Amino acid sequence: MPHIDWKHLPRNLREHIYDRLRTRDITEDDMVKLMDWTSTNPEVQAGAWCKDFGTFKLVGHGVLPGTLLAEDQPCFGAKI
């Protein structure tokens, strides 16, 4: 199983995620949850996946995270 490659995100994807952090009102507590999870070097699906943190969702495809969703937006892909 692949792992998220946070160190080699394309610049446009990194900027997109930062933009979503602002527009989805991701709190400092939410960021701590995300950082705690990513620090474990979690395995992700080779295809589409979604990690629900309760107040927001992270979705991606393979090693690349794609976007952050608000808690009321539907998750897609395999739930991890």
QUIURUR-V525239 format. One record per backbone hydrogen bond with DSSP energy under -0.5 kcal/mol. CO is the residue of the C=O (numbers start at 1). NH is the residue of the N-H. If there is no record, write none. Layout:
co:CO nh:NH
co:CO nh:NH
//
This chain:
co:2 nh:44
co:4 nh:6
co:5 nh:8
co:6 nh:9
co:10 nh:13
co:10 nh:14
co:11 nh:15
co:12 nh:16
co:13 nh:17
co:14 nh:18
co:15 nh:19
co:16 nh:20
co:17 nh:21
co:18 nh:22
co:19 nh:23
co:20 nh:24
co:21 nh:26
co:22 nh:25
co:27 nh:31
co:28 nh:32
co:29 nh:33
co:30 nh:34
co:31 nh:35
co:32 nh:36
co:33 nh:37
co:34 nh:38
co:35 nh:39
co:37 nh:40
co:37 nh:42
co:38 nh:41
co:42 nh:4
co:44 nh:2
co:47 nh:62
co:48 nh:78
co:49 nh:60
co:50 nh:52
co:50 nh:80
co:51 nh:53
co:51 nh:58
co:53 nh:55
co:55 nh:71
co:56 nh:53
co:57 nh:69
co:58 nh:51
co:59 nh:66
co:59 nh:67
co:60 nh:49
co:61 nh:64
co:63 nh:5
co:63 nh:65
co:64 nh:61
co:67 nh:59
co:69 nh:57
co:70 nh:73
co:78 nh:50
//
